[in-house]
Amino acid sequence: WTHLKGEHEFQTIDGTHWRMTAVDLPNGQGKIVSTTNVTAYKEQEYILADKQAQLERALSAEQEASSLQKQFISMVSHEFRTPLAIVDGNAQILERRYKDLSDDDVKLRLRTIRSAVSRTLNMMQAVLSSNLLKTGKMDVIAESFSIKSLLKELCREQSDLAHDYTILVDVDQLPDFVWMDSKILTLILTNILANAVKFS
């Protein structure tokens, strides 16, 4: 207090914020000291700082959601290729060799086409769901289904696309039924099988 200089802010016990300013008088005549109650200013400053922190958190969450959306849409777009290739491959076989195919073979290929179309529609529905568009994440909807049948079907589809490969299917040790999301598991298994064929 005996060497007042410049500006200093402090808070009193009652929570009031003060700003003290000391100004030198000319010719060493002393100082003029003024105090200002800046409590309202400080409160606004805290509010603005809190709002800024909220905006930064919201922006970070939005950026994360946008990144997840882009990743998921990219992945699903990639997964569309396999069922479309299955449809196209079987349609070509039916077109070129329909006279040589047995009724059972034609029915099997038509079932394969319908299954691939159904899978594509399911993926489209998942992509267009509101939760996915907002968060970039798929909802997990568990159900009971035969994982053995699913694997056999997916391996048969890959065999139709990769004539130079022999895919051996051994599912005897698997449970008859599982409680999972069949759509998500189909995406995962299709991706694994397609990559195995592609990079073998």
N, C-alpha and C positions, 0 to 999 in steps of 0.2 A: 504493500500500500504506500510505501514511501518512495517507490520508483515506478510510478504508473507509466505505462507505455503501450500504445497500440490498442488492440481490441481483445476482449476476453469474454467468454460466455460461461455461465455457471448456473446451477440449479439450487434453489433454496429448499429447505426441509418440506415446505408445503407443496412442492412440485412445480413451482413457478420457474420459468426459464428467463434469465436476464442476460442482456448483452451490455457490457460496460466498455465505454470508449474514452480514451484519454488523449487530449489534443494539447500540444505545447503552445503556450502564449509567446509572443515575440519578446526578444531581449531578456529571456530568462525570468519572466514575470510569474512563472508558475504554469499550471495546467488547468484546463477545463475538463472535468470528468462528467460524462452523461451516462445515464442508465436507461435502458429501454426494456420493457416487458415484451419478450418475443415468444411467449408461451403458445399463442395461436399459430404463429409461424412454424414453430417446432412441431406442433400437432399436425399441421398440414404437411410438413416435411415427412413425418412418420407415415402418414396416410399414403402420400405419394410413393414413398419407398416400398410400402406394403403392396400397393397396386402394381408397381413395377415388378416386384417379385412374383405376384400372381400372374401377370402377363407373360413373364419369362417362363414360368412353369407351364402355362397353357400353350405357349409357343413350342416348348420342348416336347410336350405331349402330342401336339399336332404334327410336329416333324417326325416323331417316332411312329405315329399312326400312319402317316403318309408313306414312310419308308416301308413299314410292314405291308401296306396295301400294294406298293409297287412290287415287293418281293413275292407276295402271294399271287398277284395277278400274273406275274412273269412265270411262276411255277405252274399255275393252272393252265396258262396258255401253252406251255410246253407239254402238259399232260393231255391237252386236247388232241395232240398229234397222233398219239397211239390209238385211241378208239377210232379216229377218222381214218387212219391207215388200215385198221382192221376192217372197217366198212368197205373201203375202197378195194382192198385186196380180195375180200370174199366176193364183192360184186363183180370184179374182173374175172374171177374163176367161174362164177355162175354164167357170165356173159360168154366166155370163150369155150367152156367145157360142159355146158348144161346138158348136152346130148349124151355125154359119157358118164354123167354123175347119176348115182342111184337116188331113189326118192329119199332115203334116210340121210344121205350126204347133203342133198339139197336142203332138207329140213334143218340139219345141224348148222349149215352155213347161214341159213336165214335166222336161226336162233342166235347165232353169234353176232350177226349184224344188228338184230334188235337189242341184244345185250349191250353192244358198244354204243348204240344210239341212246339207250336208257342211261348209261353211265355219263355220256356227254351232257344230256339234259340235267342230270343230277349236279354235275359240276357247274353248269350254267346257273342253276338255281342257287347254288351255294355262293357263287360269285356275285349274284345280284341281290343276295339277302342284305337287309339293312344293317345288321350287326357287322358283317364283313366290310361293307362300304364305310362304316364309321370307324372301325378299330383295326381293320386289316387282318382279323383273326376269324377262323371258322368256329361255329358252335359245335361242340362235341355232343352227338346224340347217340347214346349207346343202345344196342339192341342185340338180341341173341340170333346168331346165324352160324351156318356151317363153314368154318374156315377151310376145311378140306375141299369142299365143293368150289369155294371161291378160288383157291390156289390151282386146282385142276383146270378150271375155266380160264384163268389168266395165263397159265402155261400153254394151254391149247391155242389161245389167241396168239401168243408169241411164236408158237411153232408155225402157225399159218403165215406169219410175217417173215420168219427166218428159216427158209427151207434148207439151208446148208447146215443147220444145227439140229442136234438131237437133245431135247430137254427131258431129262429123267425126273419124274415126279415121285417123291417118297414122302407121304403125309401120314403114314401109319401111326407114328408116335404122337401126332397132334391130337388134341381133344376133339370130340365130335362137334361141339358147339363152343363158341366164345361170346363174351359179353363186351362188345366194342362198338365203335362207330364204323360201320361197313364202308361208307363212302370214303372216309379218310384213310382207312386201311387199304382200300382198293387203290387209291392214289399212291400210297407208299409202296405197295407191292408191285404195282405196274411200273413204277419208276425204277425199282431195284431190278426187275426182270428185263426191262428195256435196256438198262445200262449194262447188265450182264451180257446180253446178246450183242450189244453195240461194241463193247470193249473186250470181248473174249478173243 
